[in-house]
């Protein structure tokens, strides 16, 4: 977010940019998934890291790369992918 001057932007602004730029949002913040679910949106896809083991950026990158083949189609179609310490959950969008 820092590279595109959105580091302190409100969550809806960040979501809007992700949609506009056709990006997958990678975050530790559960608010993004909640906003997308409540809006019944189909984009943007979100990768949500959960658990203490996933707090470090290097670990996040390793986990994402190790599991990308398994979730790539879901992310392309619109999904919230939750990567935790010991499992991955996928929820297709829209939710609800």
PyMOL commands that set and color helices and strands:
alter all, ss='L'
color gray80, all
select helices_A, chain A and resi 2-4+11-20+31-38+52-54+57-77
alter helices_A, ss='H'
color red, helices_A
select strands_A, chain A and resi 25-27+46-49+79-83+88-92
alter strands_A, ss='S'
color yellow, strands_A
deselect
rebuild
show_as cartoon
